[in-house]
């Protein structure tokens, strides 16, 4: 990875909307961004829609050059398109798309997102990075033995037809002139993070088999000069501590400045909130930007432990690091 001068993060989709809470100087709320772009009336007709999912637009700047990456697209096209338009986001600048893992709440809007990008970039194909296991039919198995299936991730044919140049790989790589690092599979080392309880996937023979570890999940990292790594983890099914441990292992000489995304400490994974909060301390993070699937109990515990280092994400927020 090459160090960059500045990183701008625009939260296109998140579970919450919050323009009233105070924020540090490097974070702009949705309301503030709208006023800056010329909103004259405070009105719901100007605002984004919160939805269960995550999508972030990441722009890395060095000197006069900039590279932009779309990290996930959220659950469905209507929310994605509405929020992009209302935030004035420049999709024509997007040079690559990364899907963090194979769940509908991160992938549902991918076809429309690719169409919007190519409509604004002159029709150029968009490198789109996928893990081969993302395309499996997944579901959650309940105590009665029944499986509730999830919407499929769009297939290679659909993505290609929407403007993608699909890159299916399990390997880590740096992209866009080294501005972004896309991880490979994340080792499970913490001992207390065990994935998504109850998740199964369907085999080619139509049999449901356990799939709690979600080995297709990956993170993205950026090296901001003078600060360190900023790690993007969309759902942390691998475990937040496992994600940060792998980032530190790959770049041992670069401190981790912050982490942004969903930490999935809600529902059945609430049991590991105390261990996660404690294990986070040695990383000495300056920014903990938690949102999406983190859950209110985990947010409360993180706030109690780390104070103003916790800056919850919300749709429309813009971080400048």
N, C-alpha and C positions, 0 to 999 in steps of 0.2 A: 504493500500500500504506500501511496505517496501522501505526505501530509498536505492538507489543504488550509487555506487561509480562513475560510468561513463556511459554516454549514447552516442552511435554512431548512427547517422542517415545517411543512404545512399539513395539519391533520385534516384530511378530507372526510374521513368517516370515523366515528367513535360512538360508544354507547351513550355518552352523555353530552349535553350542551351546558356551558357555564361561562357566561360573560360577566358575571357579577363578582365573583371571588377575586381577591387581590392576587396579583402575579408579580414575579420579579421583573426587572427591567428588560431582560432578554426575551420575554414572552409577551406576545400581543394577543389579546382576546378577539373573538369573532366580532363583537361590537366595535372595538377599537379599529380593527382592520376595515370594517365597512365605512366608518366615519372617514378614515384616511383615504379610501377609494372614492369618496364623494357621496355617500348616503346622506340624504337631506331630511328624511323622516325615519324615526325609529319605528319599524314595522316588521311584522312577521313575514311579510312578502319579500323581505331582503335576506331572511335567515336560512341557515342550513337545517337539515333534518338529522337528528341523532338516530342511530340504528345499531343493532347488535352486529358488530364487526369492526374492522380496522382497515384504514388505507392512509398512507402517508406519502407525500410528495417531498423528495429529498433533493436539494440542490447544493452541490459542492462548488465553491468558488476559490480560484487561485489566480491572483493577478487579474487580468481581464478575461480569463477563461472560466466557463461554467459547465458542469455536467449535471444532468437531472435524471433521477431514478424514481420510478413508481414502485413502492413497496406495498403489495396487496391492493385489492380494489373494493373490499367490502362485500356485502351480501347480495346486492341486486342493482340493476342498471338505473332504476329511477332515482334512487338515493344518490348514487355516484354522480350522475349527470347533473342533478339539481345542485348538489353541493359544489361541484367544480365550477359551474356557471356562477353561482352566487358568491363564491370566493374569488372569482376572477383568475383562477389558476390557469397557467399557460401549459396546456398539455402538448403543444407543438414542440416544446423544449425537451420532452421526455425521450431519452435515448435507449432506455432499457426498462424492462419490467421484471420484478422478482416476486414469485409467489412463495410465501414463507412455509406453507404446509397445505395438505390437501383437505381443507374444510370449506364448506360453502360460504361461511360468513366472512371469508377472506378472498374467495375466488368467484363468487356469483356474478360480479359485474365485469369480469375480465373481457368478454367479447366486446361489450359496449365501450369499455375503456380503450381497448386497442383500436376500435373504429374511430373514436374521437381523436386519439393521438395521430393516426394516419391521415385523418381529414385535415389536420393542422400542420403536418410535417411534409406535405407534398407527396404523400403516398409511400413513403419509405418504410420497408418492413422494420419491425421493432424486435430486437433480441429479447426473448422472454424465457427466463430461466426456471426450469421445473425439475423436480425429482421424479424418477419413474414410478414410485409408489403413491404419488399424489392422485393418480387416476382411479384407484380402487374404489369400489362401492363400500362405504363405511356405515356403521350404525352403532347404536348404544344398546347393549343387552340389559334387560331389566330382571329383577329377582324372579319373576314368573317364567323366565326363559325366553320371552319374546324379544325381538330385536326391532328397534325403531330406526329405519334407514335414513341416511342423510342424502341431500341433493348431491349429485355427482359434480366433481370439478370438470369444467369444460375440457373436452378432448383435444388432441393435437390438431385434428382436422378443423374443428370449430375455431380454435385459436389462430391457425394458419389462415383460414378464410377471413378472419377478422383483422388480419394485418400483422400477425406475429411471425417472427423467425424463431421457432421453438427450439430451445437448447435443453435437451433432457439429459441430466447428468447427476451423479452422486458426489462428484469431486468439488472441492473448494476452488475458488478462483478469484482473482482481482479483475475488475471490469472498469470500463470507461477511463482508460489511461491510469489505472491504479487508484482512482478516487474512491472506489467502493470495493469492499471485500465481501464475497458471498461464501458463507461457510459450507463445509461438507456436513456429513452426519455428525451429530453431537454426542460424544461419549457420556454415558450415564455413570457418574462417579460419586455423587453426593451421599448415596446410601439411604436417603429419605424421600427422594423424588422419583415417583414410579409411574409417571405418565397420566393418562386420562382413564380413570377407573370405568370399566364396563365397555370400553370401545372394542368393537370387532370389525373385521373386514371380510368381504365375501371372496372366496377363492374362485378360480376359473370353473370349478365343478359345482359352484353354487352353494358351497358350505361356508358357514360363518365360523371364523377363527379369531382368537384373541389378537388384539392389535393396540394394546394400551400404550406402548412405548412411542408410537408415531415417529419412526426413525427417519421419515422424510422431512421432518421439521429442520429449518435452517435459520440462521440469523444473518444480518447484514451489519457491517462495521465500517466506520469512517474515522480517519485519524485527523483531528483538528489540531493544527500546530499551536503549541503553547498550552494546550489543555489535555489532550490524550484521545483515547478511543471513545467514540459514542456508539453504543451497541443497540441495534433494533431487533427486538424479539417480539413477534406478533402475538403469540399465545403462551409461550414458555411451557408447552406440554413436555418438553425435555427437562424442565425444571429451571427456574431462574438461576440458581446457583450453578447448575451444570453448564448453562449457556455462558455465564461470566467466567467460569473456570476454563472453558474451551477457548474463549476469546483471549484470556491471559496466557494460556499455553501457546497459542499461535503467535502472539505478539508480546513476548515476555519483557521486552525493553520499553514498552509503551504503557503508561498508566491508563486505567480505565476511568474516564471522566464521568460518564453517565450511561444510563440505560433507559430506553423508551419502549413502551409497548404494553401488551397484556401479560400479566404474570400468572394468570389462571390459579388464583388462590381462593376461588369461590366454589360453592357446592361441596362435593366430597373431598376436595383438596384443601378445604379450610383447616383440616387437622394439622397441616404442616406449616401453617402461618408462623408459629413461634420459632420453629427451626429455621425457616427461611429468613426471617427478620434477623435472627442472631448470626446466621452464616453470611449475611450480606455485609456485616460490619468490616471484616478484613479487606474488602475491596476499596474502602474509603472513597466512595462515590461522592462527587459534587452535585450530581443531578440524578434523581430517581423520578422519572416521568411515567407514572403508572396509569393505565386506563383499561379500556375494553373489558376483559374478563377478570380483572384483578379482584373485584368485589369490595364492598364497603367495609367488611371486617378487616381485610388486609390493609386497606387504605388507612384505617384508623390505627392499626398496629404500626404501620410504617411511619405515620405522622408522629406517633408517640415516641418512636425510637430515633427518628432522623430529622424531625422538625421541618425547617424550611428547605431542606434538600429534596423533600417530596414536593413535586409540582404535578398534580394530576393532569392528564391529558383531557381534552374535550374537543368536539368537532369545531373546526374553524380556528383553533389556536395556531399561532405561528411562533416557533422557537428560532432564535438566531444565536448561534454559538461561534 
